[in-house]
């Protein structure tokens, strides 16, 4: 493991200066850098310092990594009531790519790394910009939620398991399951039946699919087994016409961590994500730009 260094990087975004932390290897870096896109609402350190540790690990492996705060998040300027969600951060991502490449002339390509709605933001960025500088995307537990998909996930992965438990039925017969709980189950069943049809929140999921389809570079998909967000994504993409065949394409490398939670909070899962990301980046670093 080689040494690395960190520095503050100021990022100009539509007249505002965003705060970023740049982690660089001490030696010559690979020509592909990593932009860690942060999901919300949180800032550049991430849950249990996840993004800080990831950036430092990647730098120690020879890859420059930048993590930064969107406008109105963390230490970047903006009013609290103007906080941006993943649907409105394209300018922030573009500005961060510009700043990363300007600060590190050895870089020629960038990988977008995102967890949850940051993974969705990366796909939406590629869909809307077709930015040729983006050589790859690392997508972890992408967000594809609508009311229907959430209800379907609860029915399949929570109620399905609950209804197979004898104690549930004993509790029901004894009056221990309240009317509210039964009404919640009935409501989820009604919503779940609509998950395969065009739902009221489908547009951004279809744009995500278009982004992945348009992306000519490599994609690393990491999914947690103990995470409803990941299960929603899996279930949704299996049935949505726009997603058919996309996740099994040769350019998509998939890693499933059956016991991991949403943020890979244990040391073992954190290290598994770091190692998988570094290994995947190593394959990109050995390929010419035009072969991605």
KALIN-V471895 format. One line per field, one symbol per residue. ss: DSSP state (A for helix, B for strand, O for the rest). phi: phi as a letter, one per 30 degrees, with the letter a starting at -180 (. if undefined). burial: # if it has 9 or more other ideal C-beta (glycine too) atoms within 8 Angstrom, else .. A space follows every 50 residues. Layout:
ss->???
phi->???
burial->???
This chain:
ss->OOOBBBBBBBBBBOOBBBBBBBBBBOOOOOOBBBBBBOOOOOOOOOAAAA AAAAAAAAAAOOOOBBBBOOOOOOOOOOOAAAOOOAAAOAAAAAAAAAAA AAAOOOOOBBBBBBBOAAAAAAAAAAAAAOOOOBBBBBBBOOOOOOAAAA AAAAAAAAAAAAOOOAAAAAAAAOOOOOAAAAAAAAAAAAAAAOOOOOOO OOAAAAAAAAAAAAOOOBBBBBBBOOOAAAAAAAAAAAAOAAAOOOOOOO OBBBBBBOOOOOOOOOAAAAAAAAAAAAAAAAAAAOOOAAAO
phi->.ddbbbadbdcdbhiccdcbcccbdddddddccbcddcdcdabddidhhe ddddddddddcjcdbbbacdeibhcddkdedceccddbbddddddddedd dddbeddcbbcccbciddddddddddddchdddddabccchedbdbeddd ddddddccdedddcceddddddddidcddddddddddddddddcddcdcd bddddddedddddddccdbcccbcdcbddddeddddddcdedcdiddcde dcccbccecdcdchdddddeddddddddddddddddcdedcd
burial->.#.#.#..#####..##########...##.#########.#####...# #######################..#.#....##.#..##.######### #..#..#.####################..#..###########.##### ##########.......#.###.........#..#.######.##...#. ##.#########.##.#########.###########..#..#..##... .#..#.#..#####....##.###.###.######......#
